[in-house]
């Protein structure tokens, strides 16, 4: 019986993780990559600027 309990622990954990994952993802809205790409473009522009000074 103790072996069955030890086998059920990972099963219950996996089911719980699946339920939590679906619950956590329920409010996620589909977003475009616009803001991330804009930020990356600003980063690239900043890195391509020549350094001035010493």
Backbone atoms as SQL, in Angstrom:
CREATE TABLE atoms (id INTEGER PRIMARY KEY, chain TEXT, resi INTEGER, resn TEXT, atom TEXT, x REAL, y REAL, z REAL);
INSERT INTO atoms VALUES
  (1, 'A', 1, 'UNK', 'N', 0.819, -1.190, 0.000),
  (2, 'A', 1, 'UNK', 'CA', 0.000, 0.000, 0.000),
  (3, 'A', 1, 'UNK', 'C', 0.870, 1.263, 0.000),
  (4, 'A', 2, 'UNK', 'N', 2.003, 1.204, 0.690),
  (5, 'A', 2, 'UNK', 'CA', 2.896, 2.354, 0.736),
  (6, 'A', 2, 'UNK', 'C', 3.475, 2.641, -0.650),
  (7, 'A', 3, 'UNK', 'N', 3.723, 1.575, -1.423),
  (8, 'A', 3, 'UNK', 'CA', 4.241, 1.767, -2.774),
  (9, 'A', 3, 'UNK', 'C', 3.214, 2.502, -3.632),
  (10, 'A', 4, 'UNK', 'N', 1.960, 2.155, -3.474),
  (11, 'A', 4, 'UNK', 'CA', 0.902, 2.822, -4.232),
  (12, 'A', 4, 'UNK', 'C', 0.832, 4.307, -3.874),
  (13, 'A', 5, 'UNK', 'N', 1.018, 4.627, -2.612),
  (14, 'A', 5, 'UNK', 'CA', 1.013, 6.034, -2.185),
  (15, 'A', 5, 'UNK', 'C', 2.168, 6.787, -2.841),
  (16, 'A', 6, 'UNK', 'N', 3.349, 6.159, -2.897),
  (17, 'A', 6, 'UNK', 'CA', 4.494, 6.814, -3.510),
  (18, 'A', 6, 'UNK', 'C', 4.320, 6.977, -5.015),
  (19, 'A', 7, 'UNK', 'N', 3.575, 6.098, -5.636),
  (20, 'A', 7, 'UNK', 'CA', 3.313, 6.239, -7.070),
  (21, 'A', 7, 'UNK', 'C', 2.226, 7.277, -7.345),
  (22, 'A', 8, 'UNK', 'N', 1.330, 7.451, -6.400),
  (23, 'A', 8, 'UNK', 'CA', 0.257, 8.424, -6.594),
  (24, 'A', 8, 'UNK', 'C', 0.734, 9.864, -6.411),
  (25, 'A', 9, 'UNK', 'N', 1.778, 10.064, -5.620),
  (26, 'A', 9, 'UNK', 'CA', 2.273, 11.427, -5.370),
  (27, 'A', 9, 'UNK', 'C', 2.683, 12.116, -6.680),
  (28, 'A', 10, 'UNK', 'N', 3.506, 11.507, -7.545),
  (29, 'A', 10, 'UNK', 'CA', 3.844, 12.183, -8.802),
  (30, 'A', 10, 'UNK', 'C', 2.641, 12.333, -9.730),
  (31, 'A', 11, 'UNK', 'N', 1.719, 11.369, -9.688),
  (32, 'A', 11, 'UNK', 'CA', 0.533, 11.467, -10.525),
  (33, 'A', 11, 'UNK', 'C', -0.331, 12.655, -10.096),
  (34, 'A', 12, 'UNK', 'N', -0.544, 12.804, -8.816),
  (35, 'A', 12, 'UNK', 'CA', -1.330, 13.930, -8.301),
  (36, 'A', 12, 'UNK', 'C', -0.604, 15.244, -8.593),
  (37, 'A', 13, 'UNK', 'N', 0.715, 15.242, -8.462),
  (38, 'A', 13, 'UNK', 'CA', 1.484, 16.458, -8.755),
  (39, 'A', 13, 'UNK', 'C', 1.372, 16.828, -10.230),
  (40, 'A', 14, 'UNK', 'N', 1.415, 15.848, -11.119),
  (41, 'A', 14, 'UNK', 'CA', 1.303, 16.122, -12.550),
  (42, 'A', 14, 'UNK', 'C', -0.079, 16.645, -12.905),
  (43, 'A', 15, 'UNK', 'N', -1.104, 16.055, -12.339),
  (44, 'A', 15, 'UNK', 'CA', -2.471, 16.536, -12.591),
  (45, 'A', 15, 'UNK', 'C', -2.631, 17.947, -12.040),
  (46, 'A', 16, 'UNK', 'N', -2.104, 18.172, -10.844),
  (47, 'A', 16, 'UNK', 'CA', -2.183, 19.519, -10.260),
  (48, 'A', 16, 'UNK', 'C', -1.438, 20.545, -11.093),
  (49, 'A', 17, 'UNK', 'N', -0.265, 20.169, -11.613),
  (50, 'A', 17, 'UNK', 'CA', 0.499, 21.095, -12.456),
  (51, 'A', 17, 'UNK', 'C', -0.245, 21.388, -13.753),
  (52, 'A', 18, 'UNK', 'N', -0.882, 20.381, -14.320),
  (53, 'A', 18, 'UNK', 'CA', -1.660, 20.603, -15.535),
  (54, 'A', 18, 'UNK', 'C', -2.839, 21.519, -15.303),
  (55, 'A', 19, 'UNK', 'N', -3.529, 21.308, -14.188),
  (56, 'A', 19, 'UNK', 'CA', -4.666, 22.186, -13.861),
  (57, 'A', 19, 'UNK', 'C', -4.199, 23.613, -13.600),
  (58, 'A', 20, 'UNK', 'N', -3.107, 23.760, -12.857),
  (59, 'A', 20, 'UNK', 'CA', -2.601, 25.096, -12.570),
  (60, 'A', 20, 'UNK', 'C', -2.142, 25.784, -13.864),
  (61, 'A', 21, 'UNK', 'N', -1.488, 25.035, -14.741),
  (62, 'A', 21, 'UNK', 'CA', -1.028, 25.619, -15.996),
  (63, 'A', 21, 'UNK', 'C', -2.177, 26.095, -16.863),
  (64, 'A', 22, 'UNK', 'N', -3.234, 25.306, -16.932),
  (65, 'A', 22, 'UNK', 'CA', -4.388, 25.745, -17.729),
  (66, 'A', 22, 'UNK', 'C', -5.075, 26.931, -17.074),
  (67, 'A', 23, 'UNK', 'N', -5.118, 26.961, -15.744),
  (68, 'A', 23, 'UNK', 'CA', -5.738, 28.097, -15.057),
  (69, 'A', 23, 'UNK', 'C', -4.890, 29.361, -15.221),
  (70, 'A', 24, 'UNK', 'N', -3.574, 29.228, -15.115),
  (71, 'A', 24, 'UNK', 'CA', -2.694, 30.385, -15.231),
  (72, 'A', 24, 'UNK', 'C', -2.702, 30.950, -16.650),
  (73, 'A', 25, 'UNK', 'N', -2.956, 30.117, -17.624),
  (74, 'A', 25, 'UNK', 'CA', -2.922, 30.547, -19.022),
  (75, 'A', 25, 'UNK', 'C', -4.280, 31.049, -19.502),
  (76, 'A', 26, 'UNK', 'N', -5.303, 30.981, -18.679),
  (77, 'A', 26, 'UNK', 'CA', -6.651, 31.330, -19.126),
  (78, 'A', 26, 'UNK', 'C', -6.812, 32.805, -19.443),
  (79, 'A', 27, 'UNK', 'N', -6.063, 33.671, -18.774),
  (80, 'A', 27, 'UNK', 'CA', -6.223, 35.104, -18.979),
  (81, 'A', 27, 'UNK', 'C', -5.200, 35.676, -19.950),
  (82, 'A', 28, 'UNK', 'N', -4.340, 34.820, -20.472),
  (83, 'A', 28, 'UNK', 'CA', -3.322, 35.315, -21.390),
  (84, 'A', 28, 'UNK', 'C', -3.978, 35.711, -22.696),
  (85, 'A', 29, 'UNK', 'N', -3.756, 36.928, -23.090),
  (86, 'A', 29, 'UNK', 'CA', -4.322, 37.423, -24.338),
  (87, 'A', 29, 'UNK', 'C', -3.272, 37.310, -25.436),
  (88, 'A', 30, 'UNK', 'N', -3.753, 37.136, -26.620),
  (89, 'A', 30, 'UNK', 'CA', -2.841, 37.050, -27.749),
  (90, 'A', 30, 'UNK', 'C', -2.293, 38.446, -28.010),
  (91, 'A', 31, 'UNK', 'N', -0.980, 38.522, -27.989),
  (92, 'A', 31, 'UNK', 'CA', -0.320, 39.813, -28.231),
  (93, 'A', 31, 'UNK', 'C', 0.575, 39.677, -29.438),
  (94, 'A', 32, 'UNK', 'N', 0.688, 40.767, -30.115),
  (95, 'A', 32, 'UNK', 'CA', 1.635, 40.759, -31.226),
  (96, 'A', 32, 'UNK', 'C', 3.036, 40.996, -30.668),
  (97, 'A', 33, 'UNK', 'N', 4.011, 40.856, -31.512),
  (98, 'A', 33, 'UNK', 'CA', 5.384, 41.073, -31.090),
  (99, 'A', 33, 'UNK', 'C', 5.802, 42.528, -31.237),
  (100, 'A', 34, 'UNK', 'N', 4.861, 43.402, -31.476),
  (101, 'A', 34, 'UNK', 'CA', 5.166, 44.808, -31.714),
  (102, 'A', 34, 'UNK', 'C', 6.017, 45.464, -30.646),
  (103, 'A', 35, 'UNK', 'N', 5.580, 45.470, -29.382),
  (104, 'A', 35, 'UNK', 'CA', 6.371, 46.154, -28.353),
  (105, 'A', 35, 'UNK', 'C', 7.762, 45.550, -28.181),
  (106, 'A', 36, 'UNK', 'N', 7.867, 44.232, -28.258),
  (107, 'A', 36, 'UNK', 'CA', 9.173, 43.599, -28.095),
  (108, 'A', 36, 'UNK', 'C', 10.094, 43.939, -29.258),
  (109, 'A', 37, 'UNK', 'N', 9.552, 43.928, -30.464),
  (110, 'A', 37, 'UNK', 'CA', 10.376, 44.251, -31.625),
  (111, 'A', 37, 'UNK', 'C', 10.788, 45.716, -31.624),
  (112, 'A', 38, 'UNK', 'N', 9.902, 46.590, -31.149),
  (113, 'A', 38, 'UNK', 'CA', 10.261, 48.009, -31.047),
  (114, 'A', 38, 'UNK', 'C', 11.409, 48.203, -30.055),
  (115, 'A', 39, 'UNK', 'N', 11.326, 47.523, -28.933),
  (116, 'A', 39, 'UNK', 'CA', 12.398, 47.622, -27.939),
  (117, 'A', 39, 'UNK', 'C', 13.710, 47.079, -28.474),
  (118, 'A', 40, 'UNK', 'N', 13.650, 45.986, -29.217),
  (119, 'A', 40, 'UNK', 'CA', 14.862, 45.412, -29.795),
  (120, 'A', 40, 'UNK', 'C', 15.455, 46.349, -30.837),
  (121, 'A', 41, 'UNK', 'N', 14.599, 47.003, -31.616),
  (122, 'A', 41, 'UNK', 'CA', 15.097, 47.953, -32.620),
  (123, 'A', 41, 'UNK', 'C', 15.809, 49.126, -31.934),
  (124, 'A', 42, 'UNK', 'N', 15.240, 49.614, -30.823),
  (125, 'A', 42, 'UNK', 'CA', 15.910, 50.697, -30.086),
  (126, 'A', 42, 'UNK', 'C', 17.245, 50.226, -29.520),
  (127, 'A', 43, 'UNK', 'N', 17.288, 49.006, -29.030),
  (128, 'A', 43, 'UNK', 'CA', 18.537, 48.457, -28.504),
  (129, 'A', 43, 'UNK', 'C', 19.587, 48.349, -29.599),
  (130, 'A', 44, 'UNK', 'N', 19.187, 47.856, -30.757),
  (131, 'A', 44, 'UNK', 'CA', 20.132, 47.722, -31.866),
  (132, 'A', 44, 'UNK', 'C', 20.662, 49.072, -32.301),
  (133, 'A', 45, 'UNK', 'N', 19.766, 50.066, -32.385),
  (134, 'A', 45, 'UNK', 'CA', 20.202, 51.411, -32.767),
  (135, 'A', 45, 'UNK', 'C', 21.204, 51.962, -31.757),
  (136, 'A', 46, 'UNK', 'N', 20.956, 51.725, -30.488),
  (137, 'A', 46, 'UNK', 'CA', 21.877, 52.210, -29.455),
  (138, 'A', 46, 'UNK', 'C', 23.227, 51.507, -29.553),
  (139, 'A', 47, 'UNK', 'N', 23.241, 50.243, -29.886),
  (140, 'A', 47, 'UNK', 'CA', 24.498, 49.506, -30.005),
  (141, 'A', 47, 'UNK', 'C', 25.271, 49.879, -31.254),
  (142, 'A', 48, 'UNK', 'N', 24.590, 50.324, -32.286),
  (143, 'A', 48, 'UNK', 'CA', 25.265, 50.674, -33.525),
  (144, 'A', 48, 'UNK', 'C', 25.828, 52.090, -33.531),
  (145, 'A', 49, 'UNK', 'N', 25.441, 52.904, -32.537),
  (146, 'A', 49, 'UNK', 'CA', 25.957, 54.259, -32.461),
  (147, 'A', 49, 'UNK', 'C', 27.444, 54.207, -32.135),
  (148, 'A', 50, 'UNK', 'N', 28.228, 55.049, -32.805),
  (149, 'A', 50, 'UNK', 'CA', 29.652, 55.070, -32.484),
  (150, 'A', 50, 'UNK', 'C', 29.892, 55.664, -31.097),
  (151, 'A', 51, 'UNK', 'N', 30.865, 55.104, -30.415),
  (152, 'A', 51, 'UNK', 'CA', 31.202, 55.615, -29.092),
  (153, 'A', 51, 'UNK', 'C', 31.936, 56.929, -29.215),
  (154, 'A', 52, 'UNK', 'N', 31.634, 57.852, -28.353),
  (155, 'A', 52, 'UNK', 'CA', 32.357, 59.122, -28.321),
  (156, 'A', 52, 'UNK', 'C', 33.054, 59.228, -26.966),
  (157, 'A', 53, 'UNK', 'N', 34.152, 59.895, -26.977),
  (158, 'A', 53, 'UNK', 'CA', 34.861, 60.091, -25.712),
  (159, 'A', 53, 'UNK', 'C', 36.045, 59.153, -25.579),
  (160, 'A', 54, 'UNK', 'N', 36.560, 59.110, -24.373),
  (161, 'A', 54, 'UNK', 'CA', 37.782, 58.493, -24.106),
  (162, 'A', 54, 'UNK', 'C', 37.933, 57.103, -23.861);
